[in-house]
């Protein structure tokens, strides 16, 4: 999908023009009054946020509701709704909006999880035109959206296509493309560094662990080095403390924290952000093999602390302990820990979600 910026809608050859309408509004922009006024009179407008109304024609007009005071997230959701709901249209033009948030939302909304389907690919929007805004905002939105999709692509891979060594290879390839310094620790180096917690989690699998470090350096005179440390369990069966079969296939997502950490540094590198940072991602496959970690085992982490294993399904804190210690040894001054939520968070905070 291509995203293009134009000064106005004039002269754009599009299949549809998208007009955002504030929730509760009683009129549209004067440029669209001839189309919108009859719809207000009939009661078809206004629209609630993310509701759409299509007016046939050439081009079509697509009215979409937005909140009264839309923030960046509202604009992202609006763009994502448009490219998903109207994927059969080839060229869409969007009137004045938050270009940075909308371009990010359009890229993220265009993401597909159907790469392994054999029945043919789904249609998608080819070009989105934005009227107004500046090029820097558009480029930033694209960088963030594409970095999010890079992580989502890795997260959605089936586990047989992304053991730790493959994820490490993908990270190395990405780093080379965007100008990051990459280092991948294999099992002998991990053992040399005495990362007993990471080794313990992976010992039941035929796939050895990896630890990925991506460094971004663009401010040589700065001593501030934040590190994004992300959990990278490419399949979490629970180990000897085996998870229930129902939903276990979703445990391929248990490396989402690691993918997010790497995607964050990718975005910063492409945006040429004036800072130094790194991503540190421990990668392991947790299986209930004959050599698997047992409840009651004791391991020694890189920091020298010993850890008793009570439940082998509490592996995230183990691999992150070694990764956090390693990040500190590399000079990290601030640590940002990213991981898929453990069930303990639900116990502590309850099952309720804000709306």
C-alpha positions as CSV (number, residue, x, y, z in Angstrom):
1,X,0.0,0.0,0.0
2,X,1.3,3.4,-1.0
3,X,0.6,6.5,1.2
4,X,0.8,9.9,-0.6
5,X,0.5,13.5,0.7
6,X,-1.4,16.2,-1.3
7,X,-2.1,19.8,-0.5
8,X,-5.8,19.4,-1.1
9,X,-8.3,16.9,-2.6
10,X,-8.5,18.8,-5.8
11,X,-7.5,16.7,-8.8
12,X,-7.0,13.5,-6.9
13,X,-8.3,10.5,-8.9
14,X,-9.8,8.3,-6.2
15,X,-12.4,5.7,-5.9
16,X,-13.6,7.2,-2.6
17,X,-13.3,10.4,-0.6
18,X,-13.3,9.8,3.2
19,X,-14.9,12.6,5.3
20,X,-14.4,12.3,9.1
21,X,-17.4,13.7,11.0
22,X,-17.3,14.6,14.7
23,X,-19.8,12.7,16.9
24,X,-22.9,14.8,17.4
25,X,-22.1,17.3,14.6
26,X,-25.0,18.8,12.8
27,X,-23.1,19.9,9.6
28,X,-20.1,18.9,7.5
29,X,-17.3,20.9,6.1
30,X,-18.6,23.3,3.5
31,X,-16.8,21.4,0.7
32,X,-19.0,18.4,1.4
33,X,-22.2,20.2,2.3
34,X,-24.1,19.3,-0.9
35,X,-23.7,15.6,-0.1
36,X,-23.9,15.8,3.6
37,X,-26.8,18.2,4.2
38,X,-29.6,15.9,2.9
39,X,-28.2,13.1,5.1
40,X,-28.3,15.3,8.2
41,X,-31.9,16.3,7.2
42,X,-32.9,12.6,6.9
43,X,-31.3,11.6,10.1
44,X,-28.7,9.3,8.5
45,X,-26.0,11.6,9.9
46,X,-24.2,12.2,12.3
47,X,-22.4,9.0,13.1
48,X,-21.0,7.5,16.2
49,X,-17.2,6.9,16.3
50,X,-16.1,4.3,13.7
51,X,-19.5,4.1,12.1
52,X,-19.5,4.6,8.4
53,X,-22.0,5.7,5.7
54,X,-21.2,5.3,2.0
55,X,-22.8,7.5,-0.6
56,X,-22.6,5.9,-4.0
57,X,-21.1,7.8,-6.9
58,X,-17.8,8.4,-8.7
59,X,-16.0,8.9,-6.4
60,X,-18.0,7.5,-3.5
61,X,-18.2,9.5,-0.3
62,X,-17.4,7.7,2.9
63,X,-18.5,9.5,6.0
64,X,-16.9,8.1,9.2
65,X,-17.6,9.1,12.8
66,X,-14.8,10.4,15.1
67,X,-15.0,11.4,18.8
68,X,-15.7,15.1,19.7
69,X,-12.1,15.6,20.7
70,X,-10.1,12.9,18.8
71,X,-6.7,12.0,20.1
72,X,-4.0,10.2,18.1
73,X,-5.4,6.8,19.0
74,X,-8.8,7.8,17.7
75,X,-7.3,8.8,14.4
76,X,-5.3,5.6,14.2
77,X,-8.4,3.5,14.7
78,X,-10.2,5.6,12.1
79,X,-7.6,4.9,9.4
80,X,-7.4,1.2,10.3
81,X,-11.2,0.9,10.0
82,X,-11.2,2.5,6.6
83,X,-8.5,0.3,5.0
84,X,-10.0,-2.9,6.5
85,X,-13.6,-2.1,5.8
86,X,-13.1,-0.8,2.3
87,X,-10.2,-3.0,1.1
88,X,-12.0,-3.6,-2.2
89,X,-11.3,0.0,-3.2
90,X,-8.0,0.7,-4.9
91,X,-7.5,4.4,-4.2
92,X,-8.9,6.3,-1.2
93,X,-8.5,10.0,-0.4
94,X,-8.9,11.3,3.1
95,X,-9.7,14.9,3.9
96,X,-7.8,16.9,6.5
97,X,-6.9,14.8,9.6
98,X,-4.0,14.0,11.9
99,X,-1.6,12.7,9.1
100,X,0.9,11.1,11.4
101,X,-1.6,9.0,13.4
102,X,-3.7,8.2,10.3
103,X,-0.7,7.0,8.2
104,X,0.3,4.8,11.1
105,X,-3.2,3.5,11.5
106,X,-3.5,2.8,7.7
107,X,-0.3,0.8,7.6
108,X,-1.3,-1.2,10.7
109,X,-4.8,-1.7,9.5
110,X,-3.6,-3.1,6.2
111,X,-1.7,-5.9,8.0
112,X,-2.7,-9.4,6.9
113,X,-2.3,-12.7,8.9
114,X,-3.2,-14.8,5.9
115,X,0.3,-15.5,4.6
116,X,-0.1,-19.3,4.9
117,X,-3.5,-19.5,3.3
118,X,-3.5,-21.3,-0.1
119,X,-6.8,-20.0,-1.3
120,X,-5.6,-16.7,-2.7
121,X,-4.7,-13.4,-1.1
122,X,-7.4,-10.9,0.0
123,X,-7.8,-7.6,-1.8
124,X,-6.3,-4.5,-0.2
125,X,-6.2,-0.7,-0.8
126,X,-3.4,0.2,-3.1
127,X,-3.1,4.0,-2.4
128,X,-4.2,6.3,0.3
129,X,-4.0,10.1,-0.3
130,X,-3.9,12.5,2.6
131,X,-5.0,16.1,2.1
132,X,-3.0,18.5,4.3
133,X,-0.2,17.8,6.8
134,X,3.5,17.6,6.3
135,X,5.9,15.1,4.9
136,X,7.7,14.5,8.2
137,X,4.5,13.5,9.9
138,X,3.6,11.1,7.1
139,X,7.1,9.5,7.2
140,X,7.0,9.1,10.9
141,X,3.6,7.4,10.8
142,X,4.8,5.0,8.1
143,X,7.9,4.1,10.1
144,X,6.0,3.4,13.2
145,X,3.3,1.5,11.4
146,X,5.8,-0.6,9.4
147,X,7.8,-1.4,12.6
148,X,4.6,-2.5,14.4
149,X,3.8,-4.7,11.4
150,X,7.4,-6.2,11.5
151,X,6.8,-7.2,15.0
152,X,3.3,-8.5,14.3
153,X,4.6,-10.6,11.4
154,X,7.1,-12.3,13.7
155,X,4.6,-12.8,16.4
156,X,2.1,-14.4,14.1
157,X,4.6,-16.9,12.6
158,X,3.8,-20.5,13.7
159,X,6.4,-21.8,16.2
160,X,7.8,-24.4,13.8
161,X,8.8,-21.5,11.5
162,X,10.4,-19.4,14.3
163,X,12.6,-21.3,16.7
164,X,15.1,-19.1,18.6
165,X,17.8,-19.4,15.9
166,X,15.3,-18.3,13.1
167,X,14.1,-15.3,15.2
168,X,17.7,-14.3,15.8
169,X,18.4,-14.6,12.0
170,X,15.4,-12.4,11.3
171,X,16.6,-9.8,13.8
172,X,20.1,-9.8,12.3
173,X,18.7,-9.3,8.8
174,X,16.5,-6.4,10.0
175,X,19.4,-4.8,11.8
176,X,21.5,-4.8,8.6
177,X,18.8,-3.1,6.6
178,X,18.1,-0.3,9.1
179,X,21.7,0.4,10.3
180,X,21.6,-1.3,13.8
181,X,24.6,-3.0,15.4
182,X,23.6,-6.6,16.0
183,X,25.1,-9.3,18.2
184,X,23.6,-12.8,18.6
185,X,24.8,-14.9,21.5
186,X,24.6,-18.7,20.8
187,X,24.4,-21.4,23.5
188,X,28.2,-21.6,24.2
189,X,28.4,-17.9,24.8
190,X,25.3,-17.9,26.9
191,X,26.8,-20.8,29.0
192,X,30.1,-18.9,29.2
193,X,28.2,-15.9,30.7
194,X,26.6,-18.2,33.2
195,X,23.0,-17.4,32.2
196,X,21.7,-20.4,34.1
197,X,18.1,-19.1,34.2
198,X,17.9,-18.8,30.4
199,X,19.6,-22.2,29.9
200,X,17.3,-23.9,32.4
201,X,14.1,-22.7,30.6
202,X,15.4,-24.0,27.2
203,X,17.0,-27.3,28.3
204,X,13.9,-29.4,27.5
205,X,14.0,-28.5,23.8
206,X,16.1,-29.7,20.9
207,X,16.3,-26.0,19.9
208,X,19.1,-24.2,21.7
209,X,18.6,-20.7,23.1
210,X,19.8,-17.4,21.7
211,X,20.2,-13.9,23.0
212,X,19.9,-11.0,20.6
213,X,21.3,-7.5,21.2
214,X,20.5,-4.7,18.8
215,X,22.3,-1.4,19.4
216,X,21.4,2.1,18.1
217,X,23.9,4.8,18.6
218,X,23.3,8.4,17.4
219,X,24.3,10.6,20.3
220,X,28.0,9.8,21.2
221,X,28.2,12.5,23.9
222,X,25.3,11.0,25.9
223,X,25.7,8.7,28.8
224,X,22.0,7.8,28.9
225,X,21.4,4.4,27.4
226,X,17.9,2.9,27.8
227,X,17.5,-0.8,27.1
228,X,14.3,-2.5,25.9
229,X,14.4,-6.0,27.3
230,X,11.7,-8.3,25.8
231,X,10.6,-11.8,26.6
232,X,11.2,-14.2,23.6
233,X,9.6,-17.6,24.3
234,X,8.9,-18.9,20.8
235,X,6.5,-21.6,22.1
236,X,5.4,-21.9,25.8
237,X,4.0,-25.3,26.5
238,X,4.4,-24.7,30.2
239,X,7.2,-27.4,30.4
240,X,6.7,-30.0,33.1
241,X,4.0,-27.8,34.6
242,X,2.2,-28.4,31.3
243,X,-0.4,-25.9,30.1
244,X,-4.0,-27.1,29.3
245,X,-4.4,-28.1,25.6
246,X,-7.2,-25.5,25.1
247,X,-5.5,-22.4,23.6
248,X,-1.9,-23.7,23.8
249,X,-1.5,-22.9,20.1
250,X,-1.7,-19.2,21.1
251,X,1.5,-19.6,23.1
252,X,3.4,-18.9,19.9
253,X,2.7,-15.3,20.9
254,X,4.9,-15.5,24.0
255,X,7.7,-13.8,22.2
256,X,5.7,-10.7,21.6
257,X,7.7,-8.7,24.2
258,X,10.9,-9.5,22.4
259,X,9.5,-8.7,19.0
260,X,8.2,-5.4,20.3
261,X,11.6,-4.5,21.9
262,X,13.3,-5.1,18.5
263,X,10.6,-3.2,16.6
264,X,11.0,-0.2,18.9
265,X,14.7,0.1,18.2
266,X,14.0,-0.4,14.4
267,X,11.6,2.6,14.5
268,X,14.1,4.8,16.3
269,X,16.8,3.9,13.8
270,X,14.7,4.7,10.8
271,X,13.4,7.9,12.4
272,X,17.1,8.9,13.1
273,X,16.1,9.7,16.7
274,X,18.9,11.6,18.6
275,X,19.6,9.1,21.3
276,X,21.5,5.8,22.2
277,X,19.5,2.7,23.1
278,X,19.5,-1.1,22.7
279,X,17.2,-4.1,22.6
280,X,18.1,-7.2,24.5
281,X,16.0,-10.2,23.7
282,X,16.4,-13.7,25.3
283,X,15.0,-16.4,23.0
284,X,14.0,-19.9,24.1
285,X,11.6,-22.7,23.2
286,X,10.1,-24.3,26.3
287,X,9.2,-28.0,25.9
288,X,8.5,-30.8,28.3
289,X,11.3,-33.1,27.1
290,X,13.3,-35.6,29.1
291,X,15.9,-33.0,30.0
292,X,13.3,-30.4,30.9
293,X,13.5,-28.3,34.0
294,X,11.7,-29.8,37.0
295,X,9.7,-28.2,39.8
296,X,12.1,-27.9,42.7
297,X,15.2,-27.4,40.6
298,X,17.6,-24.6,41.5
299,X,19.4,-22.5,38.9
300,X,22.0,-19.7,39.2
301,X,21.3,-16.6,37.1
302,X,23.9,-14.4,35.5
303,X,23.7,-12.0,38.5
304,X,24.9,-14.8,40.8
305,X,21.5,-15.1,42.5
306,X,20.0,-18.6,42.9
307,X,16.4,-19.3,41.9
308,X,14.2,-22.2,43.0
309,X,11.8,-23.4,40.3
310,X,8.3,-24.0,41.8
311,X,6.3,-23.9,38.6
312,X,8.1,-24.3,35.3
313,X,5.4,-22.3,33.6
314,X,6.7,-19.1,35.3
315,X,9.6,-18.9,32.8
316,X,9.4,-15.3,31.7
317,X,10.9,-13.9,34.9
318,X,13.8,-16.4,34.5
319,X,14.9,-15.5,31.0
320,X,14.3,-11.8,31.7
321,X,16.5,-12.0,34.8
322,X,19.5,-13.0,32.7
323,X,18.7,-10.5,30.0
324,X,18.3,-7.6,32.4
325,X,21.6,-8.5,34.0
326,X,23.3,-8.6,30.6
327,X,21.8,-5.3,29.6
328,X,23.3,-3.7,32.7
329,X,26.7,-5.3,31.9
330,X,26.5,-3.6,28.5
331,X,26.1,-0.2,30.1
332,X,22.3,0.3,30.1
333,X,21.3,3.1,32.4
334,X,17.5,2.6,32.1
335,X,15.6,-0.7,31.7
336,X,12.3,-1.1,30.0
337,X,10.9,-4.6,30.5
338,X,8.4,-5.9,27.9
339,X,6.6,-9.2,28.2
340,X,3.3,-10.9,27.6
341,X,1.3,-10.7,30.8
342,X,1.4,-13.5,33.2
343,X,-1.7,-14.8,34.9
344,X,-0.3,-13.4,38.1
345,X,-1.2,-9.9,36.8
346,X,-4.9,-11.0,36.6
347,X,-4.7,-12.3,40.2
348,X,-3.2,-9.0,41.4
349,X,-5.3,-6.6,39.4
350,X,-8.5,-8.4,38.7
351,X,-10.3,-9.3,35.4
352,X,-11.7,-5.9,34.7
353,X,-10.8,-3.7,31.8
354,X,-11.3,0.0,31.4
355,X,-13.6,1.3,28.6
